Amino acid sequence: MGKMALALTLTGTTALLPGCLTEPVPCPAIAQASGVSLTVAADYVPSVGSLRLKACQDGVCTEETLMLNPGYTAVDQGCSPDGVCSATSSPDGTLHAFMQLPVLTESPMDATLTGTAPSGTDLPTRTLTFTPRGDYPFGEQCGRFVTANLVLDASGLRQG
């Protein structure tokens, strides 16, 4: 009888184990683009006509004229009683650009930003040495994402 009780106990425990295990968390099906993003602060936008960025990391440099696009922010529109939530985007007065890089790591990067004002005069050359940041925005099970974000305003270039 002891063996039968043991067998029933083991069978019951085995049946309950899957309920104790955590389910794997799904990861978003997105790929990370390697590059540097730049935001021009809203109060500095009237001073900017065009910008050119040179980024060097691990002995590899990439340089190009940036395509500046209007920036937007998400505006929460709330949730309905049945739990459906929504948001819309609204211009925020900033400009955004992205420069693709062959590879982006967490080693230091040198950035040099030049440009012209709408009048055609040269803007001050801005330089910055910074370290891109690595994070797990979707959890450690989904892999590490490395980002390089810069902000340009009247006081200069800084890491965002």
N, C-alpha and C positions, 0 to 999 in steps of 0.2 A: 504494500500500500504506500510505503514511503517513496518508492520509485515513481509510482503513478502520480502522486501529489507533486513531486519535483518536476515531472514531465509537463503537467498541466500549468504549473507556475512558470516554467520556462516558456511555454507556448504563449501564455497570456502576456508575459513581459515582452516577448519578441513582437507580438502584435501591437503593443503600445509604443514601442521605440520610435517608429516613424513619426508619431505625433510629438515626440520630444525633440526631434532634430529640426534645426532651422532650415527653412527653404532658402535656396540661393536667391540673392537679390538680383533682378535683371539689370543689366547695364544698358545705357542708351546706345543705339547703333549709330554713333557719330564718330568721325575721325577728327583728330586734332590737326589743325593747319599750323605749320611751323612758320612763325613770322613775328613781326613787331607791329603792334597796333598803336596808333597815335590819336589822341583827342586834343583838339584845339579848344581851349576854354571859351565860353560864349562871349566874355568881355574882351577877348583878344581877337576874335574872328574878324572884326572890321579892319584889323591891321594886316591880315594875311591875304595875299593874292595867290601865291604858289609856294610849295615846299618841296625840298629834296632831302632825302634821308640816306645816310651811309651808316650801315651797321656792320661791325666787325666782331667776330667771336671765334675763338680757337684758330686764328690765322686766316679765316675766310671772311671776305668782305662782300657785301651786297649793297648796291647803290641804285636808287631810282627816284624819279619825280613821282610824288604821291598824288593819287587821285583822291581829292577831298570830297566827301559826301556829307550831307546834313545829318546831324545826330538826332536821335529820338529817345524818348523815355517812355516807359510803360505807365499807363494810367489805369488804375484799378477801377472797374465798373461794378464791382460788387458781385454778390451771388444771389441767385433766385431762391425762393423757398424750397425748391426741389434739389438744391445743391449744385446747380450749374453756375459756374463762375466765369467771368470774362474780363478782358482788359483790351485796351486799344493803345496805339502809340501816338505820341504827340511830339512835334518838333521841340527841341530844348535849346536851340540857338548855338549848339556846338558844331564842330566839324569833326569827322572821323576819317581815318585812313588806315590801310593795312598794307604792309610790305612783306611778301612771301620770302622766306629764307629756305635754303636747302636743308638745314638741320637747326634745331634750337635745343640747347642744353642749359643746365644750371650753372655754367661757368660764366665769369664776367664778360660783359659785352660793352663795347665802345660805340656810342651813337653820336653822330654829327648831323645837325639839322641846319640847313641853309634855306633861304627863300627870298621872295620879293613881296613887297607891299602891293596893293592894288594900283598904286601910282607908278610902279616899276622900280622903285628904289629898293636897295638890298636891305633885308632884315638882318639883325645881328646873328652871327653864327653862334649856335648853341651846341655845347658838347656835354656829354654825360657818360660816366662809366657806372654801370649798374649790374646787378645780378638778377637774371630772370627767376621767377618764382615757380616752384613745383608744388602741386597740391593734388588732393584726391576729391574733386568736387562731387563725384558720384559714389564715393566709398573706396576703400583700398582694394576691394575685389574687382573694381573696374579699371584700375591702372592709374598711373600718375600723369597729370597734365602739366606741362610747363608753359608759362605765359610770359610775355615781355610786353608790358603796357607802359606807354609814355604819355605825359600830359605837357602841353605847351601853353604857357600863359605869359603875361607881360613880365613876370619876374624870371622866366627862363624855362628850361626843360627839366622835368623831374619824372621819377618813376611813379606810375599810377597804381 
